[in-house]
């Protein structure tokens, strides 16, 4: 049984009424639990009663949990886009196959230039990102490029198309540490409406990817929902369910949650379910209280002011100085971006802002075997 089988037995739309029915007493019960919070507790934490009456308490509790578990460090990572070539047709994505722009696949030499530029910014924690295209951006390409990137990375992450268990195991041997795969939405009808062609249209295969990652013993699995595709109450509760499932079945694997909020991209996608700042703050706080151990990531999709405000309360990993185009560090402004950056500050500016909040930027993943000599 996979998480797809678990989710298939649930009418996820009922999460709306579950959240809306939570009372002040339910919120207080969730806030007083030390551990073993369940979906009812999570629903209470994202309810309107929680936002109206307990948000300050949630912020204080979340910050205490974060400082106790993670200290005052923020792990800094940088996305390295290798391609903007994609075979999928996704309504919301700048890389969608129906956007008629010149596509780019970086060569090994170009990747080395990018990695050197990334290292010059101070980064040793690199997130490899590609469009989804098996022919020019699949395992053959990864076998060639991952060992090269590994030379420049103390911790190597990937956010690429879902792969088979055997592929993940092979990439781990080549130096891969972590993989993020966002479900986008857990609502089957909405998933179908927004993923019109390509392998990503197969919701089951994508949803079972974290299972395959766990079976391949990848060090860390990152999950998330693309906020704005569907009702946040549904996707947030399903995401919390997914987190509980992974905790139970792959307890040796570290977990992270990201909060990508839809940003403008080529194609002009209309956001039907916008999530405002107040609700996003509440979601982030709720996940920290729900699971004290997870890494919570926030990218440059969000504004500088928002990131400076939420970082001390719950966040453990951030990017800064990011580019979402292939060749964006060594050869800026030449290729199609996946989405528009919102926080355009330099790395130094973000580090200074973190210091104002008494936080220390760490440019490798401090909780891993960073100093281990690799074979």
C-alpha positions in Angstrom: 0.0 0.0 0.0 1.2 3.5 -0.9 0.0 6.9 0.1 -2.0 7.0 -3.1 -4.0 4.0 -1.7 -4.5 5.9 1.6 -5.6 9.1 0.0 -7.9 7.3 -2.4 -10.1 6.2 0.6 -10.6 9.8 1.7 -13.0 12.5 0.3 -10.5 15.3 0.6 -13.2 17.9 0.1 -14.5 17.0 3.6 -11.4 18.7 5.0 -13.1 22.0 4.3 -15.9 21.3 6.8 -13.5 19.7 9.2 -11.4 22.9 9.4 -14.5 25.1 9.5 -16.0 23.1 12.4 -13.0 23.5 14.7 -13.8 25.4 17.9 -11.6 27.4 20.3 -11.5 24.3 22.5 -10.1 22.3 19.6 -7.4 24.9 19.0 -6.5 25.0 22.7 -6.3 21.2 22.7 -3.9 21.1 19.7 -1.7 23.8 21.3 -1.3 22.0 24.6 -0.2 18.7 23.0 3.5 18.0 23.2 3.5 15.4 20.4 1.3 13.0 18.4 -1.0 15.7 16.9 -3.5 14.2 14.4 -5.4 15.6 11.5 -8.1 17.0 13.7 -5.5 19.0 15.6 -4.0 20.2 12.4 -7.4 21.3 11.1 -7.9 23.2 14.3 -4.5 25.0 13.8 -5.5 26.2 10.3 -9.0 27.2 11.3 -10.4 30.7 11.3 -10.8 30.5 15.1 -7.1 29.8 15.4 -6.3 32.8 13.1 -8.6 35.2 14.8 -8.0 34.2 18.5 -4.6 32.3 18.7 -2.3 33.5 16.0 0.0 35.4 18.4 0.1 32.4 20.7 0.9 30.1 17.7 3.7 32.4 16.6 5.3 32.4 20.1 5.0 28.6 20.4 6.3 28.0 16.9 9.4 30.2 17.5 10.1 28.4 20.8 9.9 25.0 19.1 12.1 26.2 16.2 14.8 27.6 18.5 14.8 24.6 20.7 15.1 22.1 17.8 17.2 24.0 15.3 18.9 26.8 17.2 19.4 30.1 15.4 20.7 28.8 12.1 19.0 29.1 8.7 20.3 26.6 6.1 20.9 28.5 2.8 20.5 26.7 -0.5 20.5 27.8 -4.1 18.6 26.3 -7.0 20.7 25.4 -10.1 18.4 25.1 -13.2 19.9 22.7 -15.7 17.1 22.8 -18.3 13.9 24.6 -19.1 12.9 21.9 -21.5 9.7 20.1 -20.5 7.3 17.6 -22.0 4.5 18.3 -19.6 1.6 20.7 -20.3 0.9 22.4 -16.9 -1.5 25.3 -16.9 0.5 27.3 -14.3 4.1 26.8 -15.2 6.4 28.9 -17.4 8.2 25.7 -18.6 4.9 24.2 -19.9 5.4 22.6 -23.3 2.8 24.8 -24.9 4.8 28.0 -24.2 6.7 28.5 -27.5 10.1 29.7 -26.4 13.6 28.6 -27.1 14.6 25.9 -24.7 18.0 25.3 -23.1 19.8 22.2 -21.8 23.1 23.1 -20.1 26.3 21.3 -21.1 28.7 19.9 -18.6 31.0 22.9 -19.2 28.1 25.4 -18.7 27.2 23.5 -15.5 30.7 23.9 -14.2 30.5 27.6 -14.9 27.2 27.8 -13.0 28.6 25.8 -10.0 31.7 28.0 -9.8 29.4 31.1 -9.7 27.3 29.5 -7.0 30.3 28.6 -4.9 31.5 32.2 -5.3 28.3 33.3 -3.7 29.2 31.1 -0.7 26.8 28.2 -1.4 27.7 24.6 -0.8 24.0 23.5 -0.6 22.8 23.1 -4.2 19.3 22.2 -5.4 19.3 20.8 -8.9 16.1 21.7 -10.9 15.1 20.7 -14.4 12.0 20.6 -16.6 10.6 17.2 -17.0 12.0 15.6 -20.2 13.3 12.0 -20.2 15.0 12.3 -23.6 17.3 15.3 -22.9 16.9 15.6 -19.1 16.5 12.0 -17.8 18.8 9.5 -16.1 21.4 9.5 -18.9 21.8 13.3 -18.4 21.9 12.9 -14.6 24.6 10.2 -14.7 26.7 12.7 -16.6 26.0 15.8 -14.6 25.4 14.8 -11.0 29.0 13.7 -10.3 30.1 17.0 -11.7 27.8 19.1 -9.5 28.8 16.9 -6.5 32.3 18.3 -6.8 30.9 21.7 -5.9 28.3 20.7 -3.3 28.5 19.6 0.3 24.8 18.7 0.2 23.1 18.0 -3.1 19.3 18.2 -3.6 17.2 17.6 -6.6 13.8 18.8 -7.8 13.2 17.0 -11.1 10.7 14.6 -12.7 9.7 11.6 -10.6 11.9 8.6 -11.1 11.9 4.9 -10.3 13.2 3.5 -7.0 16.2 2.0 -8.8 17.1 5.4 -10.3 17.0 7.1 -7.0 19.2 4.4 -5.5 21.7 4.9 -8.3 21.7 8.7 -7.9 22.3 8.3 -4.2 25.5 6.4 -5.1 26.4 9.3 -7.4 26.1 11.7 -4.5 22.5 12.7 -4.2 21.3 13.6 -0.7 17.8 15.0 -0.9 14.8 15.1 -3.3 11.8 17.4 -3.3 8.7 16.5 -5.2 5.6 18.7 -4.8 2.3 17.1 -5.4 1.0 20.6 -6.5 -2.6 19.6 -5.4 -4.0 16.5 -3.7 -7.4 17.2 -5.2 -7.8 14.7 -8.1 -10.2 16.7 -10.3 -8.1 19.9 -9.9 -4.9 17.9 -10.6 -6.4 16.6 -13.8 -7.6 20.1 -14.9 -4.1 21.6 -14.5 -1.9 18.8 -15.8 -3.1 18.4 -19.3 -0.3 16.3 -21.0 3.0 14.5 -20.3 4.0 12.1 -17.6 3.0 14.6 -14.9 -0.6 14.0 -15.8 -0.3 10.6 -14.0 -1.3 11.7 -10.5 -0.7 8.3 -9.0 2.9 8.0 -10.2 3.7 11.5 -8.8 2.0 10.9 -5.5 3.9 7.6 -5.0 7.3 9.3 -5.6 8.0 9.9 -1.9 7.3 6.2 -1.2 10.0 5.4 -3.8 12.4 7.9 -2.3 11.9 6.3 1.1 12.5 2.8 -0.3 15.7 4.1 -1.9 16.8 5.4 1.5 17.3 9.0 0.4 18.5 11.2 3.3 15.7 13.7 3.1 12.3 13.9 1.3 10.7 17.3 0.6 7.0 17.6 -0.1 4.5 20.5 -0.5 1.4 21.8 -2.3 1.3 24.6 -4.8 -0.7 27.1 -2.9 -3.4 28.7 -5.1 -4.3 25.7 -7.3 -7.1 24.6 -5.0 -8.7 25.4 -1.6 -5.8 25.7 0.9 -7.7 23.8 3.6 -7.9 20.7 1.4 -4.3 20.7 0.2 -2.9 21.6 3.7 -4.8 18.8 5.4 -3.8 16.3 2.8 -0.2 17.4 3.0 -0.4 16.9 6.8 -1.8 13.4 6.2 1.1 12.7 3.8 3.6 13.9 6.4 2.1 11.5 9.0 2.2 8.6 6.6 5.9 9.2 5.7 6.8 9.5 9.4 5.2 6.1 10.0 6.7 4.3 7.0 10.1 5.9 6.5 11.0 6.9 10.0 14.8 7.0 9.2 14.3 9.6 6.5 14.4 13.3 7.3 11.4 15.3 6.0 10.9 18.9 4.8 7.9 20.9 3.8 7.9 23.9 1.4 5.2 26.5 0.8 5.3 27.5 -2.9 2.7 30.1 -3.6 1.7 30.7 -7.2 3.8 33.4 -8.9 3.4 35.1 -12.3 4.8 33.0 -15.1 4.7 32.7 -18.9 1.2 31.7 -20.0 -0.7 34.1 -17.7 -2.3 31.5 -15.3 -5.3 32.8 -13.4 -5.1 32.0 -9.7 -8.6 30.9 -8.6 -7.8 30.2 -5.0 -5.3 32.9 -3.8 -3.7 32.5 -0.4 -3.0 35.8 1.3 -0.1 36.6 3.7 -2.2 36.0 6.9 -3.3 32.5 5.9 0.2 31.6 4.7 1.7 32.7 8.0 -0.9 30.6 9.8 -0.1 27.6 7.6 3.6 27.8 8.3 3.1 28.1 12.0 0.6 25.2 12.0 3.1 22.9 10.3 5.8 23.8 12.8 3.5 23.1 15.8 2.2 19.9 14.1 5.6 18.4 13.5 8.5 19.8 15.5 11.2 17.9 13.6 10.5 18.9 9.9 12.6 21.4 8.0 10.4 24.3 6.7 11.6 25.9 3.5 10.8 29.3 2.0 12.0 30.3 -1.4 12.4 33.7 -3.2 8.8 33.3 -4.4 7.9 35.4 -1.3 8.6 39.1 -0.8 11.6 40.4 1.3 9.3 41.7 4.0 7.4 38.5 4.3 10.5 36.4 4.5 12.1 38.7 7.1 9.0 38.5 9.2 8.4 34.7 9.1 12.0 33.5 9.2 12.5 33.8 13.0 9.2 32.2 13.7 9.5 28.8 11.9 11.7 28.7 8.9 14.8 26.5 8.8 15.9 26.8 5.1 15.9 29.7 2.6 17.3 30.6 -0.8 18.7 34.0 -1.6 20.1 35.5 -4.8 18.2 32.9 -6.8 17.7 32.4 -10.5 15.0 30.2 -12.1 16.5 30.1 -15.5 19.3 27.8 -16.9 22.6 29.7 -16.9 21.1 32.3 -14.6 24.3 32.8 -12.5 27.1 32.8 -15.0 25.1 34.1 -18.0 22.2 36.0 -16.7 19.1 37.0 -18.6 19.3 34.7 -21.6 16.7 32.0 -21.0 13.1 31.4 -20.1 12.4 31.5 -16.3 10.1 29.1 -14.6 8.5 31.9 -12.5 9.2 35.4 -11.4 11.5 36.0 -8.4 9.8 38.1 -5.7 12.7 38.7 -3.3 15.4 40.1 -5.5 17.9 41.0 -2.7 21.5 39.9 -3.0 22.8 37.1 -0.8 24.6 39.6 1.4 21.5 41.6 1.9 19.5 38.6 3.0 22.3 37.5 5.4 22.3 40.9 7.0 18.5 40.8 7.4 18.8 37.4 9.1 21.5 38.8 11.5 19.1 41.6 12.5 16.8 38.9 13.6 19.7 37.2 15.5 19.8 34.3 13.0 22.9 32.9 11.4 23.0 31.9 7.7 24.7 28.5 7.1 25.7 27.7 3.6 25.8 23.9 4.0 23.3 21.6 5.7 24.6 21.6 9.2 22.6 18.6 10.3 24.1 16.2 7.8 27.4 14.4 7.5 29.0 17.4 5.9 32.4 16.6 7.1 32.2 13.0 6.2 34.8 12.0 3.6 33.0 10.5 0.7 34.2 7.6 -1.3 
